[in-house]
């Protein structure tokens, strides 16, 4: 569960993908077609969020991977969509079946016009729109196991157990092994099986950054006790491996050797090592978790069916379900193999036949057979087994898509090996009559076969309010449209979002296309949802749901609703919507995602706790002196960087524009305030318009280069000049003791890509604020380095008597003047003189800090 404060694969394709690949001027094969995209490269504007979660190396492996998706029912469509958005090198679609009206319940790529056409070929064009860099092809004839050698991962969503065993055995024994995934959606039941080969190496089990701690003391004992500073809890666990660095005194620990820990506590742990003969600990030290690769030995499907081992649990209240569902899916396979069809919804004879098959298979298991079979559950399983329901397809499409990413990249621990899930609690409380389950020759027949026609009518008449149409919002809109919610004239879906579409949205907000950039999210998303189901009765608004818009979302609006869906990216908006739902007693679906993590909460009036009933504790704020002068963790550095970004590129340009638009009023406000803050504000505006004013892109490079020297060299030199490494506090203790770490200045070099990229990024941002065109030559590292080398950087001269704040209780680092009013008057006069040198109509463009990597 996310805390609310944070809410939020190798091979050649064109040559190797299929041996039958043709030149562009050759005729197409009857059973294989391909549409080619651009050569895959990491588009950082498009994949910025993904890069933050997976990392560059994982993305490179992913971008080199070829994947087969067999079975383009709703589940196959969801898996293919997620893989194309993720940016694999190629996705090949295989399907022998043609589109039926039944398919429209779950495959959002299909329309009524597609009925009778091949399912795979029908999906290609719309899939390609999601990401032109991915090569998408189809196979519509029989699939042979030899064709599987062209892929790093293969996914099957509708395959017989016998054929799956054959294909999996081939993939398992192939060199290198081919990741095999089999997944099914049968009504309210789903399954996934993964086999990534005899030995699969997980490079990063959880994707989290290695945990660290700052050492406060280490004992000369056997075993040794290591204590860390108490301002941050350690995240170590018993059995973790750690390495030490920067330890003074007990230098034997700085050898880089991983050491195992035990007795992990919030601020200490025991080291499984005898340190009695080591040097005495003096000070300093960083302890860092080591994350070794993990090797998994997968069984083949043939062996795993007989001995499945431990099942992955999703609901511990259903601890006995996985073994029963393992049996049920085998019974359904036998039913389909023998009768060449699915059980008919509501048919007691078909239900009994499947139960008999399950009993027979269970009896053949010997000592491992189940003592009792839940026939009621098997009844639900059999009756709805033909249906591929959209919500189930969306859920398992995400799970399987992520498993493919794991298989191709080695990032995150894969599913090992069976996973079963059911949602029988979603069924109506009252038993359904067989007549209610009969198909009505509509696109909702699959859904009716599970929930009944009466519930379908209620869904079509529902009045829903959805707040937000970003990543989750796009998914929700697609789901609602496919389910037929608000698809009757008596129903209505209202969606609101005040945001516009950006390029970085396109990698996950799949209802948007590149030609929609700059357009309102809600309008584009609603239009795309109506293309999925033309009967959707939807109204798109661009209002932020807040106290200021209660004239739009008034009492009558709230009273008319049946349910509310949140797809928000901030806690404040969540709390407001939650409060309105509590007041008007409306059900609320609350959810959020952050990278590979997610959470959801269903709020039902008078039955469950509401969203605002529990809150995370307030986040501990680091003292200002720590952030600016003595940072000792990444959060401190991020806080400082965010503060500098906003001050230089947003707040100061905003202040400049405020002055230029009303010089007299701005001056009066400064005089009225008459304090150090007003003085500092005036000084920053003057500095921006005078000493640091930029007129050419070279000026921006100069500004960025000097900022680098200031941030990463001069400030460090001044700090260590004021407080040398051997400095002592007034009490006689070493000044540089935990958690303070003695810093070292950076020496700039254009041969360092990270440093040169800093200059480039900062210069571009600065140019944006001044409206300066960005020349094309900046894309050439050699020319960029040449421009940076032209900048004259003054030698550092330490300042005497500089006061560096060390008081952790200080809330501001600005110093008060003896006579702020007099200084302010001088600064106003200087600012007015500078304004006369500016071009008429001069304005700056403030730049807002981009949203963090979360989408809710």
C-alpha positions in Angstrom: 0.0 0.0 0.0 1.4 3.4 -0.9 1.6 6.0 1.7 -0.6 8.8 0.7 2.0 11.5 1.0 3.8 9.8 -2.0 0.7 9.2 -4.0 1.5 8.4 -6.5 14.2 -6.9 -22.6 18.0 -8.9 -27.0 18.0 -9.6 -30.8 17.6 -8.2 -34.3 14.0 -7.7 -35.5 13.6 -7.0 -39.2 16.0 -9.8 -40.1 15.3 -12.3 -37.4 11.7 -11.7 -36.3 10.5 -14.1 -39.0 12.5 -15.9 -41.6 9.7 -15.0 -44.0 10.2 -11.2 -43.7 10.0 -9.6 -47.1 11.4 -6.5 -48.7 8.9 -3.7 -48.8 8.1 -4.3 -52.5 7.4 -8.0 -52.1 3.8 -9.2 -51.8 2.5 -10.0 -48.3 2.2 -13.6 -47.0 -1.4 -14.8 -46.5 -0.6 -15.6 -42.9 1.9 -13.0 -41.9 1.9 -9.2 -42.2 4.2 -6.6 -40.7 4.0 -2.9 -40.2 7.3 -1.3 -39.6 8.1 1.4 -37.1 11.1 3.6 -36.5 14.3 2.1 -35.2 13.9 1.8 -31.4 15.7 4.5 -29.4 14.9 5.8 -25.9 12.9 9.0 -26.4 13.5 10.6 -23.0 10.6 13.0 -23.4 8.2 10.2 -24.0 9.6 7.6 -21.5 10.7 10.0 -18.7 8.5 8.3 -16.1 9.5 4.8 -17.2 13.2 5.7 -17.1 12.7 6.8 -13.5 11.2 3.5 -12.5 13.2 1.0 -14.6 16.5 2.8 -15.1 18.4 3.2 -18.4 20.0 -0.3 -18.6 16.6 -2.0 -18.0 15.1 0.2 -20.7 17.8 -0.7 -23.2 17.2 -4.5 -22.6 13.4 -3.9 -23.0 13.9 -1.9 -26.2 15.8 -4.9 -27.7 13.2 -7.5 -27.0 10.8 -9.2 -29.4 7.5 -10.5 -27.9 4.8 -12.8 -29.2 1.2 -12.4 -28.0 -1.1 -15.2 -29.0 -4.8 -14.8 -28.6 -6.2 -11.3 -29.2 -9.2 -11.6 -26.9 -9.6 -8.8 -24.4 -6.7 -10.1 -22.3 -4.4 -10.3 -25.3 -5.3 -6.8 -26.4 -4.5 -5.4 -22.9 -1.2 -7.2 -22.8 -0.2 -6.0 -26.3 -1.3 -2.5 -25.4 0.9 -2.4 -22.3 3.9 -3.8 -24.2 3.7 -1.4 -27.0 3.4 1.5 -24.6 6.4 0.2 -22.7 8.4 0.3 -25.9 9.6 -3.3 -26.6 11.4 -3.7 -30.0 8.6 -5.7 -31.6 5.2 -7.2 -30.8 3.9 -10.0 -33.0 0.2 -10.8 -32.8 -1.1 -14.3 -33.4 -4.7 -15.3 -33.7 -6.7 -17.7 -36.0 -10.1 -16.5 -34.8 -12.4 -13.8 -36.3 -14.0 -11.0 -34.4 -17.4 -11.8 -32.8 -19.8 -9.3 -31.3 -19.0 -11.1 -28.0 -15.4 -9.8 -28.2 -16.5 -6.2 -27.9 -17.1 -6.7 -24.2 -13.4 -6.7 -23.5 -11.2 -5.8 -26.6 -11.3 -2.0 -26.8 -9.6 -2.0 -30.2 -12.6 -3.7 -31.9 -15.8 -2.1 -33.3 -19.0 -3.6 -34.7 -17.5 -3.0 -38.2 -14.7 -5.4 -37.4 -17.0 -8.4 -36.8 -16.0 -11.3 -39.1 -12.4 -10.1 -39.6 -9.3 -11.7 -38.1 -8.8 -10.5 -34.6 -5.0 -10.0 -34.8 -5.0 -8.1 -38.1 -7.8 -5.8 -36.9 -5.8 -4.7 -33.9 -2.6 -3.8 -35.7 -3.3 -0.2 -36.8 -4.7 1.0 -33.5 -1.8 -0.6 -31.6 0.7 1.1 -33.9 -0.8 4.5 -33.1 0.3 4.0 -29.5 4.0 3.9 -30.3 5.5 4.2 -33.8 8.9 3.0 -32.5 7.6 -0.5 -32.0 7.4 -3.0 -34.9 4.1 -4.7 -34.9 3.4 -7.8 -37.0 0.8 -10.6 -37.3 0.7 -14.3 -37.8 -2.7 -15.7 -38.7 -1.9 -19.3 -39.7 -1.0 -22.2 -37.5 1.8 -21.4 -35.1 4.7 -23.8 -34.9 7.1 -24.2 -32.0 10.1 -23.4 -34.2 8.7 -19.9 -34.8 9.0 -19.3 -31.1 12.8 -19.1 -31.4 12.4 -15.6 -32.9 11.3 -14.1 -29.5 12.6 -13.4 -26.1 9.2 -13.9 -24.5 5.9 -15.5 -25.7 2.5 -15.0 -24.2 -0.6 -17.3 -24.7 -4.1 -16.2 -23.6 -6.2 -18.9 -25.2 -4.4 -22.2 -25.8 -5.1 -25.9 -24.9 -3.1 -27.3 -22.0 -1.7 -30.0 -24.3 -0.4 -27.4 -26.8 0.8 -25.2 -24.0 2.9 -28.1 -22.5 4.4 -28.7 -26.0 5.3 -25.0 -26.5 6.6 -24.5 -23.0 8.9 -27.5 -23.2 10.4 -26.1 -26.4 10.9 -22.7 -24.8 12.3 -24.1 -21.6 14.9 -26.2 -23.4 15.8 -23.6 -26.0 19.2 -21.9 -25.9 18.9 -19.3 -24.6 15.6 -20.1 -22.9 12.5 -18.3 -24.1 10.2 -16.8 -21.4 6.9 -18.6 -21.6 3.7 -17.1 -20.1 0.3 -18.6 -20.2 -2.7 -16.6 -18.9 -6.4 -17.0 -19.0 -9.5 -15.0 -18.1 -12.6 -17.1 -17.4 -15.4 -15.0 -16.2 -14.5 -13.7 -12.7 -11.5 -16.1 -12.5 -8.0 -15.6 -13.8 -4.7 -17.5 -13.9 -1.1 -16.8 -14.9 1.7 -19.4 -15.3 5.3 -18.3 -15.8 8.4 -20.3 -16.9 11.5 -18.3 -17.6 13.8 -21.3 -18.0 16.0 -23.7 -16.0 18.0 -20.8 -14.5 16.8 -17.3 -14.7 18.8 -14.5 -13.0 16.9 -11.6 -11.4 19.3 -8.7 -11.5 17.2 -6.5 -9.1 14.6 -8.2 -6.9 12.6 -5.2 -5.9 13.7 -2.2 -8.0 14.4 -0.1 -4.8 17.5 1.9 -4.3 19.9 0.2 -1.9 19.2 1.3 1.7 21.9 3.3 3.5 22.7 4.4 7.0 25.2 6.8 8.6 27.4 5.1 11.1 27.5 6.6 14.6 29.6 3.9 16.4 31.0 0.4 15.9 32.0 -1.8 18.8 35.2 -4.0 19.0 33.2 -7.1 19.8 32.3 -10.5 18.4 29.8 -10.0 17.0 30.2 -6.2 16.5 27.3 -3.8 17.2 26.9 -1.1 14.7 24.8 2.0 15.7 23.6 4.6 13.2 22.4 8.2 13.6 18.9 8.4 14.9 17.4 10.9 12.5 16.4 8.2 10.0 15.2 4.7 10.6 17.3 1.9 9.0 15.5 -0.2 6.4 17.8 -3.2 6.8 16.5 -6.7 7.4 18.1 -9.8 9.0 20.3 -11.6 6.5 21.0 -8.5 4.4 24.5 -7.9 3.0 26.1 -4.5 3.5 29.4 -2.8 2.7 31.1 0.0 4.6 32.9 3.1 3.4 34.4 6.3 4.9 35.0 4.6 8.3 37.7 6.3 10.3 39.6 4.2 12.8 38.2 0.8 12.1 39.5 1.0 8.5 39.4 -2.8 8.1 35.7 -2.4 7.2 36.4 -0.2 4.2 37.6 -3.2 2.0 34.3 -3.4 0.0 33.6 -6.9 1.3 29.9 -7.6 1.7 29.1 -8.6 5.3 25.9 -10.2 6.6 23.9 -8.5 9.4 21.4 -9.8 11.9 19.4 -8.4 14.8 18.4 -5.4 12.6 16.8 -2.7 14.6 15.5 0.8 13.7 18.9 2.4 14.4 21.3 -0.4 14.9 22.3 -4.0 13.8 24.8 -6.7 14.6 27.5 -7.5 12.2 28.4 -11.2 11.8 32.1 -10.4 12.3 34.7 -10.4 15.0 36.1 -6.8 15.3 38.0 -7.2 18.5 41.4 -7.1 16.7 40.3 -4.2 14.5 41.3 -0.6 15.0 39.1 1.5 17.3 36.3 3.3 15.6 36.8 7.0 15.5 34.2 8.6 13.4 32.4 8.7 10.0 31.2 5.8 7.9 28.4 4.9 5.5 26.8 1.5 5.5 25.1 0.5 2.2 22.9 -2.5 1.4 24.2 -4.9 -1.3 21.6 -6.4 -3.5 23.0 -9.6 -5.0 21.4 -11.2 -8.1 19.0 -14.0 -7.5 18.8 -17.2 -9.6 15.4 -18.9 -10.0 15.0 -22.4 -11.3 11.6 -22.7 -13.1 9.8 -25.9 -13.6 8.2 -26.8 -17.0 4.5 -26.5 -17.3 4.3 -30.3 -17.5 6.0 -30.7 -14.2 4.5 -27.7 -12.5 0.9 -28.9 -13.2 1.6 -32.0 -11.2 3.7 -30.3 -8.5 2.7 -26.6 -8.5 4.5 -25.8 -5.2 3.5 -22.6 -3.5 0.9 -20.4 -5.1 1.2 -16.6 -5.1 -1.5 -15.3 -2.8 -3.4 -12.2 -3.5 -6.1 -12.6 -0.8 -5.3 -14.4 2.4 -8.9 -14.8 3.2 -9.1 -17.2 0.3 -6.1 -19.3 1.3 -7.8 -22.5 0.1 -8.8 -21.2 -3.4 -5.5 -21.5 -5.5 -5.4 -25.4 -5.2 -9.1 -25.6 -6.2 -8.7 -23.2 -9.1 -5.6 -25.1 -10.2 -7.9 -28.1 -10.5 -10.8 -26.0 -12.1 -8.7 -24.7 -14.9 -7.6 -28.3 -15.8 -11.2 -29.4 -15.7 -12.3 -26.6 -18.0 -9.5 -27.6 -20.4 -10.8 -31.2 -20.5 -14.3 -29.9 -21.0 -13.3 -27.8 -24.0 -11.2 -30.6 -25.4 -13.9 -33.2 -25.1 -17.0 -31.1 -26.0 -15.3 -28.6 -28.3 -17.0 -25.7 -26.6 -17.3 -23.8 -23.3 -20.0 -24.6 -20.7 -23.2 -22.7 -21.4 -24.0 -20.0 -18.8 -26.8 -21.2 -16.5 -26.6 -24.8 -17.7 -26.7 -27.1 -14.7 -25.8 -30.1 -16.9 -22.6 -28.3 -18.1 -21.8 -27.3 -14.5 -22.2 -30.9 -13.4 -20.0 -32.2 -16.2 -17.2 -29.8 -15.3 -17.5 -30.8 -11.6 -17.3 -34.4 -12.6 -14.1 -33.7 -14.6 -12.7 -31.9 -11.5 -13.5 -34.8 -9.2 -11.9 -37.2 -11.6 -8.7 -35.2 -11.9 -8.6 -34.7 -8.1 -8.9 -38.5 -7.5 -5.9 -39.1 -9.8 -3.7 -36.9 -7.6 -3.2 -39.6 -4.9 -1.9 -38.2 -1.6 -2.0 -34.6 -2.8 -5.6 -34.6 -3.7 -8.0 -32.1 -2.1 -10.2 -33.4 0.7 -13.2 -31.4 -0.4 -14.3 -29.5 -3.5 -16.3 -26.3 -3.2 -19.0 -27.1 -5.8 -20.6 -23.7 -5.4 -17.4 -22.0 -6.5 -17.0 -24.6 -9.4 -20.6 -23.7 -10.4 -19.7 -20.0 -10.7 -16.5 -20.9 -12.5 -18.2 -23.2 -15.1 -21.2 -20.9 -15.8 -19.2 -17.8 -16.6 -16.1 -19.5 -18.2 -16.7 -18.3 -21.7 -16.7 -14.6 -20.8 -13.5 -12.5 -20.9 -14.6 -9.6 -18.7 -13.0 -6.2 -19.3 -12.0 -5.4 -15.6 -10.4 -8.9 -15.3 -8.7 -8.5 -18.7 -7.4 -5.0 -17.6 -6.1 -6.4 -14.3 -4.4 -9.4 -15.8 -3.2 -7.4 -18.8 -1.2 -5.3 -16.4 0.1 -8.2 -14.5 1.2 -10.2 -17.5 2.6 -7.1 -19.2 4.8 -6.5 -16.2 5.9 -10.2 -16.2 7.1 -9.8 -19.8 9.1 -6.7 -18.7 10.6 -8.8 -15.9 11.5 -11.6 -18.3 13.1 -9.4 -20.8 15.0 -7.1 -18.4 15.8 -9.1 -15.2 14.3 -6.3 -13.2 11.9 -7.1 -10.3 11.2 -10.6 -9.0 9.0 -12.5 -11.4 5.8 -14.5 -10.6 6.9 -17.9 -9.5 5.1 -19.9 -11.0 1.3 -20.0 -10.7 -1.1 -17.2 -9.8 -4.8 -17.6 -9.4 -7.4 -14.9 -8.7 -11.2 -14.7 -8.4 -13.7 -12.0 -7.7 -16.8 -14.0 -7.0 -17.8 -11.4 -4.4 -18.6 -9.2 -7.4 -21.6 -11.4 -8.3 -25.1 -10.2 -7.4 -26.2 -11.4 -3.9 -29.3 -13.1 -5.2 -28.9 -16.2 -7.3 -29.3 -15.6 -11.0 -32.0 -17.4 -13.1 -30.7 -19.1 -16.3 -33.0 -16.7 -18.4 -31.1 -13.7 -17.1 -27.8 -15.1 -18.4 -28.9 -15.7 -22.0 -27.2 -13.7 -24.7 -29.2 -10.8 -26.2 -27.0 -10.4 -29.4 -25.4 -7.2 -28.0 -21.8 -6.2 -27.3 -22.4 -6.8 -23.6 -23.4 -10.6 -23.9 -20.2 -11.8 -22.2 -20.9 -9.5 -19.3 -24.6 -10.6 -19.2 -23.5 -14.3 -19.1 -21.8 -13.6 -15.7 -23.8 -10.8 -14.0 -27.2 -11.1 -15.7 -29.3 -8.7 -17.8 -30.8 -6.8 -14.9 -27.5 -5.6 -13.6 -26.4 -4.7 -17.1 -29.4 -2.4 -17.4 -28.5 -0.7 -14.1 -24.9 -0.1 -15.3 -26.2 1.5 -18.5 -28.3 3.9 -16.5 -25.6 4.8 -13.9 -24.6 8.4 -13.2 -20.9 8.6 -12.5 -18.5 11.4 -11.7 -14.8 10.8 -12.6 -12.3 13.3 -11.4 -9.1 13.2 -13.4 -8.3 11.7 -16.9 -4.6 11.0 -16.7 -3.0 7.5 -16.6 -5.6 5.9 -14.4 -8.4 8.1 -15.8 -7.7 6.7 -19.3 -7.9 3.2 -18.0 -11.1 3.9 -16.1 -12.8 5.5 -19.1 -11.9 2.6 -21.3 -13.3 0.1 -18.8 -16.5 2.1 -18.2 -17.1 2.3 -21.9 -16.6 -1.4 -22.5 -18.8 -2.3 -19.6 -21.6 -0.2 -20.9 -21.7 2.1 -17.9 -23.6 5.3 -18.6 -24.4 4.0 -22.1 -28.1 4.7 -21.8 -29.8 8.1 -22.3 -30.8 7.9 -18.6 -27.2 7.5 -17.6 -24.4 10.0 -17.6 -20.6 10.0 -17.1 -19.1 13.4 -16.1 -15.4 13.6 -16.4 -13.4 16.7 -15.4 -9.7 17.5 -15.6 -8.1 21.0 -15.9 -4.8 19.6 -17.3 -3.6 19.5 -20.9 -1.7 16.6 -22.7 2.1 16.6 -22.6 4.4 14.3 -24.6 5.5 12.4 -21.5 1.9 11.4 -20.9 1.8 9.3 -24.1 3.8 6.4 -22.7 1.0 5.5 -20.3 -2.1 7.6 -21.0 -3.1 5.4 -24.0 -6.2 7.3 -25.1 -4.0 10.2 -26.2 -1.9 10.5 -29.4 1.0 12.8 -30.3 -1.4 15.0 -32.3 -3.3 15.7 -29.1 -0.4 17.4 -27.3 -1.6 20.7 -25.8 -5.3 19.7 -25.9 -7.4 19.3 -22.8 -7.1 15.8 -21.3 -10.8 15.4 -20.4 -12.1 16.3 -23.9 -9.7 14.1 -25.8 -10.2 11.2 -23.4 -14.0 11.4 -23.5 -13.9 11.5 -27.3 -11.6 8.4 -27.4 -13.9 6.6 -25.0 -16.9 7.3 -27.2 -14.9 5.8 -30.2 -14.7 2.6 -28.1 -18.4 2.6 -27.4 -20.4 5.2 -29.4 -23.3 4.8 -26.9 -21.4 6.2 -24.0 -23.2 9.3 -22.6 -20.3 11.4 -21.4 -19.7 15.1 -20.7 -16.1 16.4 -20.5 -15.3 19.4 -18.3 -12.1 21.3 -17.6 -12.9 22.4 -14.1 -10.8 21.6 -11.1 -13.1 20.0 -8.5 -12.5 22.2 -5.5 -14.4 24.6 -3.2 -14.0 27.3 -5.9 -16.1 25.3 -8.4 -19.0 24.4 -6.2 -21.2 26.5 -8.5 -20.5 23.9 -11.2 -20.5 20.8 -9.0 -23.4 22.0 -6.9 -25.7 20.1 -4.5 -28.0 19.0 -7.3 -25.1 17.6 -9.2 -23.8 15.6 -6.2 -27.3 14.4 -5.3 -27.8 13.0 -8.8 -24.7 10.7 -8.7 -24.6 7.0 -8.2 -20.8 6.8 -7.6 -17.6 8.7 -7.8 -14.2 7.6 -9.3 -11.0 9.4 -8.3 -8.1 9.5 -10.8 -6.1 12.2 -9.0 -2.5 13.0 -8.4 -2.6 14.9 -5.2 -3.8 14.4 -1.6 -5.5 17.8 -1.3 -7.9 17.0 -4.2 -8.5 13.5 -2.8 -9.4 14.9 0.6 -11.9 17.3 -0.9 -13.6 14.8 -3.1 -13.7 12.4 -0.2 -15.4 15.0 2.0 -18.1 15.6 -0.6 -18.7 11.9 -1.0 -19.1 11.6 2.8 -21.5 14.6 3.0 -23.7 13.4 0.1 -23.2 9.7 1.0 -21.9 8.6 -2.4 -19.6 5.5 -3.0 -16.0 6.4 -3.9 -13.4 4.4 -5.8 -10.0 5.7 -4.7 -6.7 4.5 -6.2 -3.2 5.6 -7.1 0.0 4.4 -8.6 3.7 5.2 -8.0 6.1 3.5 -10.4 5.5 -0.3 -10.0 3.4 0.2 -6.8 -0.3 0.9 -6.5 -3.1 1.1 -4.0 -6.9 1.1 -4.1 -9.6 1.8 -1.6 -13.4 1.2 -2.1 -15.4 3.6 0.1 -19.0 2.5 0.7 -21.2 4.8 2.9 -22.1 3.3 6.2 -20.0 0.2 5.4 -16.3 1.1 5.0 -13.9 3.6 6.3 -13.7 6.8 4.1 -10.4 8.0 2.6 -9.9 10.8 5.0 -10.5 8.7 8.1 -6.8 7.8 8.3 -3.9 9.9 7.5 -0.1 9.3 7.2 1.9 11.1 9.9 3.4 14.4 8.7 6.6 14.1 6.8 9.7 15.0 8.8 11.1 18.2 7.5 14.9 18.5 7.4 16.4 21.7 9.0 17.3 24.4 6.5 21.0 24.3 7.5 21.1 20.6 6.8 19.5 20.9 3.3 21.8 23.8 2.3 25.1 23.0 3.9 25.1 19.6 5.5 23.0 17.2 3.4 23.5 13.5 4.2 20.9 11.7 2.2 19.3 11.9 -1.3 16.1 13.5 0.1 18.1 16.5 1.3 19.7 16.9 -2.1 16.4 16.6 -3.9 14.8 19.2 -1.6 17.7 21.6 -2.2 17.6 21.0 -6.0 13.8 21.6 -6.1 14.2 24.8 -4.1 17.0 26.1 -6.4 15.0 25.2 -9.5 11.9 27.0 -8.4 13.8 30.0 -7.1 15.8 30.6 -10.2 13.4 29.5 -12.9 9.9 30.1 -11.6 9.7 32.4 -8.6 12.3 35.0 -9.7 11.0 35.3 -13.3 7.5 35.6 -11.8 8.7 38.5 -9.6 10.4 40.2 -12.6 7.1 40.1 -14.5 5.2 41.3 -11.4 7.5 44.3 -11.2 7.4 45.1 -15.0 3.6 44.9 -15.1 3.2 47.3 -12.2 6.4 49.0 -11.1 4.7 51.4 -8.7 2.6 48.9 -7.0 5.5 46.5 -6.7 7.7 49.2 -5.1 4.9 50.1 -2.7 4.5 46.5 -1.6 8.2 46.2 -0.9 8.3 49.4 1.1 5.2 48.2 3.1 6.8 44.8 3.9 10.1 46.5 4.8 11.8 43.3 5.9 14.7 41.0 5.0 12.4 38.9 2.8 11.4 41.9 0.7 15.0 43.0 0.5 16.2 39.5 -0.7 13.4 39.5 -3.3 14.4 42.8 -4.7 18.1 41.7 -4.8 17.1 38.5 -6.8 15.1 40.5 -9.3 18.0 43.0 -9.8 20.5 40.1 -10.1 18.3 38.5 -12.8 17.9 41.7 -14.8 21.5 43.0 -14.4 24.4 40.8 -13.5 22.8 37.5 -14.6 20.8 38.8 -17.5 21.1 36.6 -20.7 20.7 37.9 -24.3 22.3 35.1 -26.2 22.5 31.3 -25.8 26.2 31.7 -25.0 25.2 33.9 -22.1 23.0 31.1 -20.9 25.9 28.7 -21.1 28.0 31.1 -19.1 25.3 31.4 -16.5 25.0 27.6 -16.2 28.8 27.1 -16.0 29.2 29.7 -13.3 26.2 28.1 -11.4 28.0 24.8 -11.5 31.1 26.3 -10.1 29.1 28.0 -7.4 27.1 25.0 -6.4 29.6 22.2 -6.6 32.9 23.8 -6.0 32.9 27.3 -4.5 30.3 26.7 -1.8 32.1 23.5 -0.8 35.4 25.3 -0.6 33.9 28.1 1.5 32.3 25.6 3.8 35.5 23.7 4.3 37.5 26.9 4.7 35.1 28.0 7.5 35.0 24.5 9.0 38.2 22.6 8.2 38.2 18.8 8.5 39.7 19.0 12.0 37.3 21.7 13.2 35.9 21.2 16.7 32.7 22.4 18.3 32.5 24.7 21.3 32.2 21.5 23.5 35.4 20.0 22.1 33.8 17.4 19.9 34.7 17.0 16.2 32.5 19.3 14.1 32.5 16.8 11.2 30.8 14.0 13.0 27.8 12.0 12.1 25.5 12.9 10.5 27.7 15.6 9.0 30.0 14.4 6.2 33.1 16.4 5.2 32.5 17.4 1.6 34.9 17.5 -1.4 34.6 20.1 -4.2 34.0 18.9 -7.8 36.5 19.8 -10.5 34.6 20.6 -13.7 35.5 18.7 -16.9 33.7 18.8 -20.3 34.8 15.1 -20.7 32.3 14.2 -18.0 29.0 13.6 -19.7 26.9 14.2 -16.5 28.6 17.5 -15.9 28.2 18.6 -19.5 24.6 17.6 -19.5 24.0 19.7 -16.4 25.3 22.7 -18.2 23.2 21.9 -21.3 20.0 21.4 -19.3 20.5 24.5 -17.2 21.4 26.7 -20.2 18.3 25.5 -22.1 16.1 26.2 -19.1 17.6 29.6 -18.7 17.1 30.4 -22.4 13.5 29.4 -22.1 12.9 32.0 -19.3 14.5 34.8 -21.4 12.8 33.7 -24.7 16.2 33.0 -26.3 16.1 30.5 -29.3 18.0 27.3 -28.7 20.5 26.6 -31.5 20.7 23.1 -33.1 24.4 22.8 -32.4 23.7 22.2 -28.8 22.9 18.6 -29.7 26.6 18.1 -30.7 28.5 17.3 -27.5 31.8 18.5 -29.1 30.4 21.9 -30.0 28.7 22.2 -26.7 32.0 21.4 -24.9 33.7 24.1 -27.0 31.2 26.7 -26.0 31.5 25.8 -22.3 35.3 26.0 -22.5 35.0 29.7 -23.7 33.5 30.6 -20.3 36.0 32.4 -18.0 35.7 31.1 -14.5 37.2 33.3 -11.8 39.5 31.6 -9.2 37.9 31.0 -5.9 38.8 33.4 -3.1 37.6 32.4 0.4 35.6 35.1 2.2 36.5 36.1 5.7 33.9 36.2 8.5 31.2 34.3 6.5 28.4 33.1 8.8 27.2 29.6 7.9 24.0 28.7 9.7 24.4 25.5 11.8 21.4 26.0 14.0 19.0 23.2 13.1 16.1 25.3 14.5 16.7 28.1 12.0 13.8 28.4 9.6 15.4 30.9 7.2 18.9 31.4 6.0 18.6 35.0 5.1 20.2 37.5 7.4 18.5 40.7 8.7 19.9 44.1 7.8 20.4 46.9 10.3 18.2 49.1 8.3 16.1 47.0 5.8 14.0 50.0 4.9 16.9 52.1 3.7 18.4 49.2 1.7 15.0 48.5 0.1 14.8 52.2 -1.0 18.2 52.0 -2.7 17.3 48.7 -4.4 14.0 50.1 -5.7 15.8 53.0 -7.2 18.3 50.7 -8.8 15.6 48.4 -10.1 13.7 51.4 -11.7 16.9 52.5 -13.4 17.5 48.9 -14.8 14.0 48.7 -16.1 14.6 51.7 -18.4 17.3 49.7 -20.2 15.0 46.8 -21.1 13.3 46.5 -24.4 9.6 47.6 -24.4 7.3 44.8 -23.6 10.1 42.6 -22.1 8.7 39.7 -20.1 10.2 36.5 -18.7 8.7 33.0 -19.0 8.6 31.3 -15.6 9.1 27.5 -15.8 7.2 25.2 -13.4 8.9 22.2 -12.0 7.6 19.1 -13.9 5.4 16.7 -12.0 7.3 13.8 -10.2 7.1 10.2 -11.5 3.6 9.4 -10.2 0.3 9.2 -11.9 -2.9 8.6 -10.1 
